[in-house]
């Protein structure tokens, strides 16, 4: 996301100027709040650092990048916006498992405090 937004920044600024506004939208996840987003390195992966930790960390990185873009553009390009969104629930086997409390999704939702 970072590289793409940086590469398109001039086109985004032009679009905002010509069309009235432009946006960078990053799909994130509430999972970024899990486990204090532990810093994982390759040697730890699979031992004390799970794929979920890596996923949470990547989602946090996206949110931090959006915050940096929004801050940078706020005064110089007020019609250019950056936002991060959580997509909400998706009807999948994982979400159906979470309703019963089974499966990995159920564990994630319980860790986030979902009923």
N, C-alpha and C positions, 0 to 999 in steps of 0.2 A: 504494500500500500504506500509506503513511504516513497519509494523510488518513483512509482507511477504518478503520485501527486506532485512530486518535485518536477518531473519531466513535463507535466501538463500545466504547470503553474501559469505560464504566460498565456496559454490558450484559455485557461479559466478566467484570468483577469480580463482578457479581451471579451469573452462571453459575458461577463458581469457588466462590462462597460456598454456593450452593444444591446444586450437583452434585458438589462435591469438587475439581474442577479445570476449567480452560479454557486454550485454547492459541491463539496466533496462529502460523500456519505460513506462511512465505514460501518460494516455490520460487525457488532461486537457480541458480547455475551456477559450475563451476570456472573458467569463462572470466574471472571477475573478476580473476584473477591475471595476465592478459595485458598485456604492454607497459607495465607499471607504471601502468596505468589513467590514461592521459594525460588532462589536462583539455582538453576540446574546446569551442570556441565555434562559433557559427553560421558565421562567416567562414571558419574552417578546415575545416568539414565537407566531405568529398569530396576535399580536397587532402591535408593531412597527418593528417587525422582521419577514419578510416573508420567505416562503420556498425558494424563489430566493436568499435571503441574505444567508441562510444556505448553499445552493448549491454553491454560489460564494465563500464563506469562505472555503468550502471543497476543491474546485479547487485550491484556493490560497495555502492551506496547502500542497497539492500534489506538487505544483511548488516549494515551499520552501524546501520540503524534497528532491526533485531532485537536487536542487542547493546545498544542504548540502552534499549529496552523491557525486556529481561531484567534489566538492571542496575537500572532504576527500580523494577521490581516485586519484585525478589529479597527484600527485607526487608519491604516493606509488604504484599505480596500473594503469599506463597510458593506458592499453588496456581494462580497465573496465570503461564503460561509463554509465551515467545516463542522460536521456533526457525527457522533457515533450513536448507533441505535442497537438496542437489544430486540431481536426479531419476535420474541414471545414464544409461546408454545407451538409445536408442530405436531400434527397427528401422525405419529410413527409408532412402530413397535416399542421403541425405547420409551416414548411418553406413555404408552399404555402400560408398560412394565412399571414405570414410576408411580402410576396410580395405585398399583398393588404393593409398591415398596420393594419390588424385586429388580434386579438388573442394575447396571452401572448408573443409569439415569436417575433411578430412585435414590441412590447414594448421593449423587450430586445435588439433587433437589433437597434432600434432608440436610446436607451440609450447608446449603444456602438458607435454610430455615423455612422451606416450603412445607405446607401441611401434608 
